[in-house]
């Protein structure tokens, strides 16, 4: 009986091994077909998407942050805690937007340097 279970496990391992090989073939051939021939386009496209996303975040958050920053200290002290939390979240969101903007610019520029060496 125990031998029967080991035979079942070896059969499952074999099927799992075959599936992993098939999955690796699909995965490798997909990325080779898509990214291998069009790596420049892929990097430029990702860079442009990140630049646009980062630009929108920074453009729309900056005026709101400036509104809170230009308040008098007395007026800022009278704000409710929810509004102060919104101000803190805007600062975090603005920082993340800047990081996304810089990452998009870096990938956009790196795609040109990477392809200029070829």
C-alpha positions in Angstrom: 0.0 0.0 0.0 2.8 2.4 0.9 4.5 1.6 -2.4 1.3 2.6 -4.2 1.5 6.1 -2.6 5.1 6.5 -3.6 4.2 5.6 -7.2 1.4 8.2 -7.1 3.8 10.8 -5.8 6.3 10.1 -8.5 3.5 10.4 -11.1 2.5 13.7 -9.6 6.1 14.9 -9.6 6.5 13.9 -13.2 3.3 15.7 -14.2 4.4 18.8 -12.2 7.8 18.6 -13.9 6.3 18.4 -17.3 3.9 21.3 -16.5 6.8 23.5 -15.2 8.8 22.8 -18.4 5.8 23.7 -20.5 5.2 26.8 -18.4 8.8 27.8 -18.7 8.6 27.3 -22.5 5.5 29.5 -22.8 7.0 32.1 -20.5 10.3 32.3 -22.2 8.9 32.2 -25.7 6.4 34.9 -24.8 9.0 37.3 -23.4 11.4 36.5 -26.2 8.7 37.2 -28.8 7.4 40.4 -27.1 10.4 41.9 -25.3 13.3 40.4 -27.1 12.6 42.1 -30.4 11.0 45.2 -29.0 13.0 46.0 -25.9 13.6 49.6 -26.9 9.9 50.1 -27.5 9.0 48.4 -24.2 11.4 50.6 -22.1 10.3 53.8 -23.9 6.7 52.9 -23.4 7.1 52.1 -19.7 9.1 55.3 -19.3 6.4 57.4 -21.0 3.6 55.8 -18.9 5.5 56.5 -15.7 6.3 60.1 -16.8 2.7 60.8 -17.5 1.5 59.2 -14.2 4.1 61.0 -12.1 3.3 64.3 -13.9 -0.4 64.0 -13.2 0.2 63.3 -9.5 2.7 66.1 -9.0 0.6 68.7 -11.0 -2.6 68.0 -9.2 -1.2 67.6 -5.7 1.2 70.6 -5.7 -1.5 73.4 -5.6 -3.3 71.6 -2.8 -0.1 71.3 -0.8 0.7 75.0 -1.4 -2.8 75.9 -0.1 -2.0 74.2 3.2 1.6 75.5 3.3 0.5 79.1 2.8 -2.0 79.1 5.7 -1.2 81.1 8.7 -0.1 79.1 11.7 -3.1 80.2 13.7 -5.5 79.1 10.9 -3.6 75.8 10.4 -4.0 75.1 14.1 -7.7 75.6 13.9 -8.0 72.9 11.2 -9.7 69.6 12.2 -7.5 66.5 12.5 -8.9 65.1 9.3 -7.8 68.1 7.3 -4.3 67.8 8.8 -4.2 64.1 7.9 -5.2 65.1 4.4 -2.3 67.5 4.3 0.1 64.7 5.4 -1.3 62.3 2.9 -0.9 64.9 0.1 2.7 65.3 1.0 3.3 61.5 0.9 1.4 61.3 -2.4 3.4 64.1 -3.8 6.6 62.4 -2.8 5.5 59.1 -4.4 4.6 61.1 -7.5 8.0 62.6 -7.7 9.6 59.1 -7.3 7.4 57.8 -10.1 8.3 60.8 -12.3 12.0 60.2 -11.7 11.7 56.5 -12.3 9.9 57.2 -15.6 12.5 59.7 -16.7 15.3 57.3 -15.7 13.8 54.4 -17.6 13.1 56.6 -20.6 16.7 57.9 -20.7 18.2 54.5 -20.0 16.4 53.0 -22.9 18.1 55.5 -25.3 21.5 54.9 -23.7 21.0 51.1 -23.8 20.0 51.1 -27.4 22.7 53.6 -28.5 25.4 51.1 -27.5 24.0 48.5 -30.0 
